Amino acid sequence: MTERVYPGYRWFVLFVLLFATVAQGVVLIWPAPLLEQIAKHYSVDLGAATGALMVAFTIFVTVGAIVGGICCDKFGWVPTLIVSVTLLAVSTILVPLFGNGFGTLVLARIIEGAGAGPIMASVGAVSVQWFPHKERAIVTGIQGMGVSLGIALGFAFVPMAFVKTGSFLAAASWMSIFPIVGVLFLVVVALGKKPPVFSDAEISGEGDPVNTDQDFKIAAKLPVFYVGILCIFFLSWVMQAFNDLTPVYLAAQAPLGAGHGVEVAGKFMALVQVSFMVGSVASGFLLEKVFRESNKTVIAIGFLGAAIFALSVRFPFVNGNLKILPICLFLAGFFQGWIVPTSLAFIAMHFPSHIVGKMTGIWMGVGIFGGTAGVIAGASLLHKTGLYQASIVAVGIVGLVGFLCSLFLNPPAVFKGAEKKERTLALGGH
């Protein structure tokens, strides 16, 4: 049996995936620092503007992720991402044209979301095509970091562009530089070295052609298929609700909040974003080096840590102590960062390579709706109680539910034969 060799070029491929993910994060967040100006310009309620522009993007990320995952399996991840990142670039550079009315601006966000979705779905296809089994969690972890890094860069560059241009539409258009460069990098990959991938028939040791539809039908009947979706759903709930509720809670005066003011709260939440990036990258190394490729263990600890440290901020001995509080916030973001990359690595490590794109797209596309559920639930509890404590408790409870769910994330026995032979190829076995 021929040895499978993975060249150093794969790290450039990973850099390109990371850059495309960063571009997606920048485009995702560009309206957020400018929502007050946008609402005033169109004479729209601030809450309505926020919901329309951010939720429209999120919903079509879901659609794009599912369609993009299917396209990654059918046409390859490079052509799929060239199309999707081009769509992201064009829709962003044309924001001034779409900005003639609020409705058309929402349409621009819909197109941006559709272009962004396939980027999240592509990580599975990239990892199985270019990386050995033991490095796939590292790939998903680094991509997870890219989302937060893109958001952080968006928060940094969008206000600067607005100050420079005096126009929120022009500021948004300037952000198209990120996806434009992303497209150029993807073209380089398309023209560069080819991946050292064996056919699925070679991996399985069988001469029969791959039956993608049949394997996906088998996967879709497995309970673990839906356990994985639920893990991402509950993490999206925890992460979105925590990021939306905590800054206001930390800033607001008692009894509504902890009373630290907007500036301190902003710094602390920036720390959460940094810790999420650190956790995302660390998750791949921890999965490989510490937890012996036990995805279930890493995800379970991630949920448990996220729940405990999210709940901790409601206690006076934590939120009233500026030495303890940032540590708890850092750990909350750090453990949140473990979950999605490890969940997506589970797909790449335990399912046939020719269905990884479709599965990644579905898990991400459906799971991301947890974020919407988290925001709605948190807002409803805040409305009913008038306090943030109940909403924070809900975040902790959902984290514990995610912990219980993760205990059922067991590798599917039906695909273990192919996985074992692929490992043998990667190690140069005969």
Secondary structure as UniProt FT lines:
FT   TURN            8..9
FT   HELIX           10..29
FT   TURN            30..31
FT   HELIX           32..34
FT   HELIX           35..42
FT   HELIX           46..75
FT   HELIX           77..93
FT   HELIX           95..98
FT   TURN            99..100
FT   HELIX           102..121
FT   HELIX           123..130
FT   HELIX           133..135
FT   HELIX           136..165
FT   HELIX           168..174
FT   TURN            175..176
FT   HELIX           177..191
FT   HELIX           200..204
FT   HELIX           212..220
FT   HELIX           223..251
FT   TURN            254..256
FT   HELIX           261..285
FT   HELIX           286..290
FT   TURN            292..293
FT   HELIX           295..312
FT   TURN            313..314
FT   HELIX           316..319
FT   TURN            322..324
FT   HELIX           325..350
FT   HELIX           353..355
FT   HELIX           356..367
FT   HELIX           369..385
FT   HELIX           389..406
FT   TURN            407..408
FT   HELIX           413..415
FT   HELIX           416..426
FT   TURN            427..428
//
